Amino acid sequence: MSASTPDPYVGRLLNGRYQIAERLGEGGAGLVYRAKDAKLGRLVAIKVLQQHTVTVPEWRRRFEREAKVLSALAHPNIVTVTDSGIDDDVPYLVMELLQGKTLGDLITEGPLPSPRALDIARQLLRGLAFAHAKGIVHRDLKPDNVFLQALPDQADHVKLLDFGMAKFLEGSGSKTIVDNLTQEGTVFGTPSYMAPEQGRAEPVDERADVYATGVMLFELLTGRTPFSGDKFQEIARAHLSDPIPSLADARPDLSTAAFLQPVVDRAMAKNPAARFPDAASMLAALEAIDAVSRVVAANGGLTAAPKKPLSRLQRMRVVMAHSWRVVVAMTTLAAAMTSVFTYLGRDGARRGGGVAPAAAQSPKTASSSSRAPARDPWQGAVPAALESIRGRLDHGERMSESSLRPVYLFAHQHPDDARPWLLVGRAYAELDWLTDSVERYLRAYRMDPGCRGDPQMLADLLKAVEHPAAGRAAAKAIGDVYGAEAIPAVEKALERQGRDRDATARLTRLREALVR
């Protein structure tokens, strides 16, 4: 469409409700507009098909599939669809209006610091793990399909976009929603992020998304994709046969390169069987090395990672040759790397990615005498903005992110009050956004250690312990926040019936760690 041609959608009222104001962006088949929901008086994003694709059956089916996929994927790291329909033969999606920029826009600014890159990658994997658990593969992961927005508690809040190429896996409950529309021999995806099996037009599963995430992690850290070329064939050939580039060579100043290279290598393995089996497993690996990167950053960077734990003699030599600060850093790194390489080296079950070795998962259990007295933070006067949300949660209502906006606003206005984050942690746990729930509860605890007396906090953290992706972080949180105080609750959780074997194993390891 030329600049002088009027946009046929601007000014249009869809289904008598959505007033389209301006175009925000476009892709090969779709257009996105800012619009106002006349019924609710709020701004939304509207996605419609381009006019030349409206009459193409394949594009209409993909558009309808995206609506159904996104309606089934309610997660804080996946764009929220609030409505969909057809107006005068034009199908449309109504989504939350995001403010920010795409990951592609951010990457043009250059390579990111390791902590920021890992934070973005972990959020991306959380949303992806949620989709994989529903039996859905994205198949077109790339920076332009990852959106970053600023929240009151997070500078880079990730939202996955564009599930129009999604595939429903065999045996998933979601497959009955709509046909796969997947044909063997058809290439789906974007060349620079395409797994080798995609380039060969072979069937794909979750591991194709893992491969694309590995490519994006490399790009976040180095500012460039691992493979490039002028033509599709050149890029596809590189993905099929070229060795995975070295992070250290691409970015010599990256102090965490030695720790992250094994993750990139496994995510981008040519053979799908050698990759992480799904996003939850890759997420667990990144969380396992988070402590390593933090130690490196705190101590000014180290040029090489220990390949095995330091022996006692090696540690003594370090003591004699270096300052106490380096001793602490190297000892911590050695312990952390034991966990990382143990994890990366084991095969494991497909859903076992969140189960860490007992030694690596043992939470810190400070004595109860060193903890601030626990109290119920909801005793006494409660601000109206919080009491309203709390009442809705007490009545079993599942709160969306948009419903929690008053809580976010209160948190922004009262930065020293832990109670908003307790509510967000509880709301996220109800939605099964368990990793995010653990993070919010820990935020509340760091602000006010006494708030561990919240009547729901420990129960939600125990629920998260049973989850494959959230289990590691939740177990550590319980050790840090409650220590031995949590043992009776853990034992009661173990007495309950109906959980799977892996969940029972996680709770058992937690109890053993708390008893020690």
MARPAFI-794407 format. One line per field, with one value per residue (C-alpha): residue number from 1; residue in three letters; x, z, y. Coordinates in steps of 0.2 Angstrom, whole numbers, plus 5000, padded with zeros to 4 digits. Each point is the difference from the previous one (the first is absolute). Layout:
<atoms>
num: [NUM/...] $
residu: [ALA/...] $
u: [X/...] $
w: [Z/...] $
v: [Y/...] $
</atoms>
This chain:
<atoms>
num: [1/2/3/4/5/6/7/8/9/10/11/12/13/14/15/16/17/18/19/20/21/22/23/24/25/26/27/28/29/30/31/32/33/34/35/36/37/38/39/40/41/42/43/44/45/46/47/48/49/50/51/52/53/54/55/56/57/58/59/60/61/62/63/64/65/66/67/68/69/70/71/72/73/74/75/76/77/78/79/80/81/82/83/84/85/86/87/88/89/90/91/92/93/94/95/96/97/98/99/100/101/102/103/104/105/106/107/108/109/110/111/112/113/114/115/116/117/118/119/120/121/122/123/124/125/126/127/128/129/130/131/132/133/134/135/136/137/138/139/140/141/142/143/144/145/146/147/148/149/150/151/152/153/154/155/156/157/158/159/160/161/162/163/164/165/166/167/168/169/170/171/172/173/174/175/176/177/178/179/180/181/182/183/184/185/186/187/188/189/190/191/192/193/194/195/196/197/198/199/200/201/202/203/204/205/206/207/208/209/210/211/212/213/214/215/216/217/218/219/220/221/222/223/224/225/226/227/228/229/230/231/232/233/234/235/236/237/238/239/240/241/242/243/244/245/246/247/248/249/250/251/252/253/254/255/256/257/258/259/260/261/262/263/264/265/266/267/268/269/270/271/272/273/274/275/276/277/278/279/280/281/282/283/284/285/286/287/288/289/290/291/292/293/294/295/296/297/298/299/300/301/302/303/304/305/306/307/308/309/310/311/312/313/314/315/316/317/318/319/320/321/322/323/324/325/326/327/328/329/330/331/332/333/334/335/336/337/338/339/340/341/342/343/344/345/346/347/348/349/350/351/352/353/354/355/356/357/358/359/360/361/362/363/364/365/366/367/368/369/370/371/372/373/374/375/376/377/378/379/380/381/382/383/384/385/386/387/388/389/390/391/392/393/394/395/396/397/398/399/400/401/402/403/404/405/406/407/408/409/410/411/412/413/414/415/416/417/418/419/420/421/422/423/424/425/426/427/428/429/430/431/432/433/434/435/436/437/438/439/440/441/442/443/444/445/446/447/448/449/450/451/452/453/454/455/456/457/458/459/460/461/462/463/464/465/466/467/468/469/470/471/472/473/474/475/476/477/478/479/480/481/482/483/484/485/486/487/488/489/490/491/492/493/494/495/496/497/498/499/500/501/502/503/504/505/506/507/508/509/510/511/512/513/514/515/516] $
residu: [MET/SER/ALA/SER/THR/PRO/ASP/PRO/TYR/VAL/GLY/ARG/LEU/LEU/ASN/GLY/ARG/TYR/GLN/ILE/ALA/GLU/ARG/LEU/GLY/GLU/GLY/GLY/ALA/GLY/LEU/VAL/TYR/ARG/ALA/LYS/ASP/ALA/LYS/LEU/GLY/ARG/LEU/VAL/ALA/ILE/LYS/VAL/LEU/GLN/GLN/HIS/THR/VAL/THR/VAL/PRO/GLU/TRP/ARG/ARG/ARG/PHE/GLU/ARG/GLU/ALA/LYS/VAL/LEU/SER/ALA/LEU/ALA/HIS/PRO/ASN/ILE/VAL/THR/VAL/THR/ASP/SER/GLY/ILE/ASP/ASP/ASP/VAL/PRO/TYR/LEU/VAL/MET/GLU/LEU/LEU/GLN/GLY/LYS/THR/LEU/GLY/ASP/LEU/ILE/THR/GLU/GLY/PRO/LEU/PRO/SER/PRO/ARG/ALA/LEU/ASP/ILE/ALA/ARG/GLN/LEU/LEU/ARG/GLY/LEU/ALA/PHE/ALA/HIS/ALA/LYS/GLY/ILE/VAL/HIS/ARG/ASP/LEU/LYS/PRO/ASP/ASN/VAL/PHE/LEU/GLN/ALA/LEU/PRO/ASP/GLN/ALA/ASP/HIS/VAL/LYS/LEU/LEU/ASP/PHE/GLY/MET/ALA/LYS/PHE/LEU/GLU/GLY/SER/GLY/SER/LYS/THR/ILE/VAL/ASP/ASN/LEU/THR/GLN/GLU/GLY/THR/VAL/PHE/GLY/THR/PRO/SER/TYR/MET/ALA/PRO/GLU/GLN/GLY/ARG/ALA/GLU/PRO/VAL/ASP/GLU/ARG/ALA/ASP/VAL/TYR/ALA/THR/GLY/VAL/MET/LEU/PHE/GLU/LEU/LEU/THR/GLY/ARG/THR/PRO/PHE/SER/GLY/ASP/LYS/PHE/GLN/GLU/ILE/ALA/ARG/ALA/HIS/LEU/SER/ASP/PRO/ILE/PRO/SER/LEU/ALA/ASP/ALA/ARG/PRO/ASP/LEU/SER/THR/ALA/ALA/PHE/LEU/GLN/PRO/VAL/VAL/ASP/ARG/ALA/MET/ALA/LYS/ASN/PRO/ALA/ALA/ARG/PHE/PRO/ASP/ALA/ALA/SER/MET/LEU/ALA/ALA/LEU/GLU/ALA/ILE/ASP/ALA/VAL/SER/ARG/VAL/VAL/ALA/ALA/ASN/GLY/GLY/LEU/THR/ALA/ALA/PRO/LYS/LYS/PRO/LEU/SER/ARG/LEU/GLN/ARG/MET/ARG/VAL/VAL/MET/ALA/HIS/SER/TRP/ARG/VAL/VAL/VAL/ALA/MET/THR/THR/LEU/ALA/ALA/ALA/MET/THR/SER/VAL/PHE/THR/TYR/LEU/GLY/ARG/ASP/GLY/ALA/ARG/ARG/GLY/GLY/GLY/VAL/ALA/PRO/ALA/ALA/ALA/GLN/SER/PRO/LYS/THR/ALA/SER/SER/SER/SER/ARG/ALA/PRO/ALA/ARG/ASP/PRO/TRP/GLN/GLY/ALA/VAL/PRO/ALA/ALA/LEU/GLU/SER/ILE/ARG/GLY/ARG/LEU/ASP/HIS/GLY/GLU/ARG/MET/SER/GLU/SER/SER/LEU/ARG/PRO/VAL/TYR/LEU/PHE/ALA/HIS/GLN/HIS/PRO/ASP/ASP/ALA/ARG/PRO/TRP/LEU/LEU/VAL/GLY/ARG/ALA/TYR/ALA/GLU/LEU/ASP/TRP/LEU/THR/ASP/SER/VAL/GLU/ARG/TYR/LEU/ARG/ALA/TYR/ARG/MET/ASP/PRO/GLY/CYS/ARG/GLY/ASP/PRO/GLN/MET/LEU/ALA/ASP/LEU/LEU/LYS/ALA/VAL/GLU/HIS/PRO/ALA/ALA/GLY/ARG/ALA/ALA/ALA/LYS/ALA/ILE/GLY/ASP/VAL/TYR/GLY/ALA/GLU/ALA/ILE/PRO/ALA/VAL/GLU/LYS/ALA/LEU/GLU/ARG/GLN/GLY/ARG/ASP/ARG/ASP/ALA/THR/ALA/ARG/LEU/THR/ARG/LEU/ARG/GLU/ALA/LEU/VAL/ARG] $
u: [5000/5007/5002/4986/4987/4988/5001/4984/5000/5004/4984/4990/4989/5001/4985/4993/5013/5018/5004/5016/5012/5017/5011/5014/5008/4999/5006/4999/4982/4994/4998/4999/4991/4997/4981/4988/4988/4984/4992/5014/5008/5017/5014/5003/5010/4991/5007/4992/5005/5007/4987/5009/5000/4982/4994/5014/4993/5017/5004/4982/5003/5016/4993/4985/5013/5010/4984/4997/5018/5002/4983/5006/5017/4997/5017/5010/5013/4987/4990/4982/4985/4984/4988/4999/4987/4996/4993/4994/5010/5016/5007/5008/5008/4999/5016/5007/5009/5018/5011/5019/5010/5004/5016/5005/5000/5010/5013/5004/5007/5014/5004/4992/5008/4999/4988/4988/5001/4997/4985/4992/5004/4993/4984/4999/5002/4987/4987/5006/5000/4982/4995/5010/4991/4984/5007/5003/5016/5002/5011/5004/5010/5011/5003/4986/4988/5006/4994/5007/4990/5004/4990/5001/5011/5009/5009/4999/4984/4999/4985/5000/4991/4993/4995/4993/5012/4998/4998/4990/5010/4993/4991/4997/4984/5001/5000/4981/4998/5005/5009/5019/5002/5017/5006/5016/5011/4994/5013/4994/5010/5013/5017/5012/4991/4994/5006/5008/4985/4989/5012/4998/4981/4999/4987/5005/4996/5005/5018/4999/4994/5015/5012/4993/5001/5019/5002/4992/5010/5016/4994/4995/5018/5010/4989/4999/4993/5011/4997/4997/4999/4993/4988/4989/5010/5016/4992/4992/5016/5009/4987/5002/5018/5011/5006/4992/5011/5009/4992/5018/5006/4984/5002/5016/4995/4986/5005/4987/5003/5008/4984/4988/5008/4994/4982/5001/5009/4986/4986/5007/5005/4998/4992/4983/5004/5015/4990/4991/4983/4990/5000/4997/5017/5009/4993/5006/5017/5001/4993/5014/5014/4992/5009/5016/4998/4995/5017/5010/4991/5003/5018/5005/4999/5010/5008/4997/4988/5007/4996/4998/4998/5016/5010/5005/5018/4995/4989/5015/5011/4987/4999/5019/5001/4984/4989/4985/4988/5007/5000/4981/4997/5009/4993/4982/5004/5007/4984/4989/5009/4998/4981/5001/5010/4992/4983/5007/5008/4985/4987/4984/4982/4991/4992/5014/5009/4995/5007/5017/5012/4997/5016/4997/4982/5003/4993/5008/4993/5004/4995/4983/5008/5008/4984/4988/4984/4987/4983/4985/5002/4981/4996/4994/4996/5001/5000/4984/5010/5007/4985/4989/5013/5002/4982/4998/5014/4992/4985/5009/5001/5015/5008/5007/5014/4988/4990/5016/5004/4993/5013/5014/4995/5000/5017/5007/4993/5005/5017/5003/4983/5003/4981/4997/5013/4992/4984/5009/5009/4983/4991/5014/5000/4981/5004/5014/5013/5010/5018/4993/4991/5015/5009/4987/4999/5019/4998/4988/5011/5015/4990/4993/5007/4986/4987/5004/4985/4989/4986/5003/5018/5007/4986/5003/5019/4997/4989/5014/5012/4990/5002/5013/5006/4997/5005/5018/4997/4985/5010/5014/4987/4993/5017/5005/4983/4994/5014/4996/4983/4993/5003/4983/4992/5011/4996/4981/5002/5009/4985/4988/4996/4999/5017/5012/5016/5011/4990/5002/5018/5002/4991/5010/5016/4994/4996/5017/5008/4990/5003/5019] $
w: [5000/4995/5012/4990/5001/5015/5012/4998/5018/5009/5006/4999/5014/5001/5006/5007/5014/4995/4992/4990/5002/4992/4993/5012/4989/4986/4995/4984/5004/5014/5006/5018/5005/5016/5003/5014/5008/5001/5012/5013/4996/4998/4987/4991/4986/4985/4988/4983/4984/4986/4986/4988/5012/5006/4986/5001/5010/5007/5008/5007/5008/5007/5007/5008/5007/5008/5009/5007/5005/5009/5009/5007/5006/5014/5007/5005/4986/4986/4992/5007/4987/5007/4986/4982/4986/4982/4994/4982/4995/5009/5014/5014/5017/5015/5011/5014/4994/5004/5002/4997/4986/4992/5004/4983/5003/5016/4991/4987/5015/5002/5012/5017/5017/5005/5015/4988/4986/5012/5008/4983/4995/5016/4998/4982/5005/5014/4987/4988/5013/5004/4982/4999/5015/4990/4985/4989/4991/4994/4984/4996/5015/4995/5008/4991/5008/5018/5007/5015/5011/5017/5015/5017/5006/4984/4987/4986/5002/4986/4990/4986/4984/4984/5002/4983/4995/5016/4999/5012/5005/4998/5016/5007/5006/4989/4984/5000/4999/4982/4987/5000/4982/5000/4985/4999/4986/5004/5008/5014/5009/4998/4992/5013/5015/4991/5007/4988/4999/4995/4986/4994/5001/5013/5014/5015/5018/5016/4996/4985/5011/5012/4985/4995/5019/4999/4985/5008/5016/4990/4991/5016/5007/4984/4990/4985/4994/5001/4981/4986/4981/4985/4995/5009/4994/5007/5017/5000/4995/5015/5012/4993/5000/5007/5018/5013/5002/5016/5011/5006/4983/4995/5016/5008/5015/5005/5017/5001/4982/5008/5010/4987/4985/5006/5000/4983/4993/5007/4995/4982/4998/4982/5005/5009/5012/5007/5004/5016/4998/5002/5007/5018/4999/4993/5012/5014/4993/4999/5018/5006/4993/5006/5016/4990/4989/5016/5009/4984/4998/5019/4999/4985/4988/4998/4983/5002/5009/5010/4991/5017/5018/5008/5011/5018/4995/4985/5012/5012/4987/4995/5018/5000/4984/4999/5011/5010/4987/4986/5012/5003/4981/4994/5014/4995/4982/5002/5010/4987/4985/5008/4998/4983/4992/5009/4993/4983/4999/5005/4988/5012/4996/4989/5014/5013/4995/5017/5011/5006/5009/5019/5004/4987/5006/5019/5006/5013/5017/5012/5018/5005/5013/4987/4991/5003/5009/4988/5000/4989/4990/4997/5018/5003/4987/4982/4986/4990/4983/5008/5010/4984/4991/5016/5001/4982/5003/5016/4990/4988/4985/4988/4997/4983/4999/4995/5015/5011/4993/5016/5010/4989/5001/5019/5000/4990/5011/5016/4997/5018/5002/4997/4999/4982/4995/5012/4990/4983/5006/5006/4984/4989/5010/4997/4981/5001/4995/5014/4996/4999/5016/5009/4994/5007/5017/5001/4996/5014/5012/4996/5003/5017/5007/5012/4986/4999/5012/4985/5001/4982/4996/5006/4993/4983/5001/5004/4985/4989/5007/4992/4983/4988/4994/5017/5012/5002/5003/5012/5010/5003/5004/5014/5007/5000/5006/5012/5003/5013/5004/4983/5005/5007/4984/4989/5009/4998/4982/4999/5008/4987/4986/4982/4995/4988/5004/4995/5011/5014/4998/5000/5016/5008/4995/5007/5017/5001/4996/5014/5013/4997] $
v: [5000/5017/5015/5009/4985/5001/4986/4991/4995/5016/5008/4984/4993/4982/4991/5016/5000/5002/5017/4999/5015/4997/4987/4993/4988/4987/4983/4989/4996/5010/5018/5007/5015/5010/5001/5004/4988/5011/4987/5001/5017/4993/5000/4983/4993/4993/4988/4997/4991/5010/5002/4990/4985/5001/4989/4987/4985/4995/5017/5001/4983/5006/5016/4990/4988/5014/5006/4983/4997/5017/4998/4984/5007/5012/5004/5016/4997/4997/5014/4999/4999/5007/4998/4994/5000/5004/5016/5001/4985/5007/4989/5010/4997/5012/5000/5010/5015/4999/5015/4997/4993/4983/4990/5003/5019/4997/4989/5014/5010/4987/4985/5000/4998/4982/5002/5010/4987/4985/5009/5002/4982/4993/5009/4995/4982/5001/5005/4987/4987/5004/4998/4983/4994/5003/4990/5015/5004/5018/4996/5018/5007/5015/5017/5009/4988/5004/5016/5009/5012/5009/4995/5008/4986/4995/5010/4986/4991/4987/4996/4987/5005/4992/4982/4999/4987/4990/4981/4989/4984/4983/4995/5017/5006/5016/4990/4998/5019/5001/4990/5000/5007/4992/4991/4991/5007/5018/5012/5011/5013/5014/4994/5008/4992/4983/4984/4988/4988/5015/5004/4983/5001/4986/4999/5010/5000/5011/4998/5011/5014/4996/5002/5017/5006/4994/5011/5015/4998/5000/5016/5008/4997/5004/5012/4989/4983/4985/4997/5012/5001/5009/4986/4988/4985/5007/5003/4983/4991/5009/4994/4982/4998/5015/4998/5011/5016/5004/5013/5005/5002/5011/5010/4999/5012/4988/4993/4987/4992/4985/4996/5004/4991/4983/5006/5008/4984/4988/5011/5002/4982/4994/4984/5004/4985/5009/5016/5004/4991/5015/5018/4995/4990/5014/5012/4989/5000/5019/5002/4988/5011/5016/5000/4997/5016/5010/4995/5004/5017/5004/4996/5009/4986/4984/4995/4981/4988/4986/4983/4991/5005/5006/4988/5004/5002/5012/5010/5002/5006/5013/5005/5003/5009/5011/5010/4994/5007/4989/4985/5002/5003/4985/4988/5006/4998/4982/4995/5008/4993/4982/5003/5007/4987/4986/5006/5003/4983/4989/4994/5001/4998/5012/5009/4997/5017/5008/4987/5004/4989/5000/5008/5014/5003/5000/5017/5011/4996/5014/4997/5006/5012/5010/5004/5014/4995/4994/5010/5001/5016/5001/5002/5018/5013/4995/5013/4999/4997/4984/4995/4999/4989/4989/4998/4994/4988/4993/4996/4990/5012/4998/5017/5005/5012/5014/4997/5002/5017/5009/4989/5005/5018/4999/4991/5014/5013/4991/4992/4995/4990/4981/4996/5004/4987/4987/5003/4998/4985/4992/5005/4993/4983/4999/5002/4987/5013/4992/5006/5018/4997/4995/5015/5012/4991/5002/5018/5003/4990/5011/5015/4994/4983/4999/4999/4981/4999/5003/4986/4995/5002/4983/4991/5008/4997/4982/4999/5007/4987/4986/5009/4994/5017/5010/4986/5005/5019/4996/4987/5013/5014/4989/4996/5019/5006/4987/4987/4987/5009/4993/4981/4997/5008/4990/4984/5003/5003/4983/4992/5006/4988/5003/5007/4992/4992/5014/5013/4988/4999/5018/5002/4986/5008/5017/4992/4991/5017/5009/4986/5001] $
</atoms>
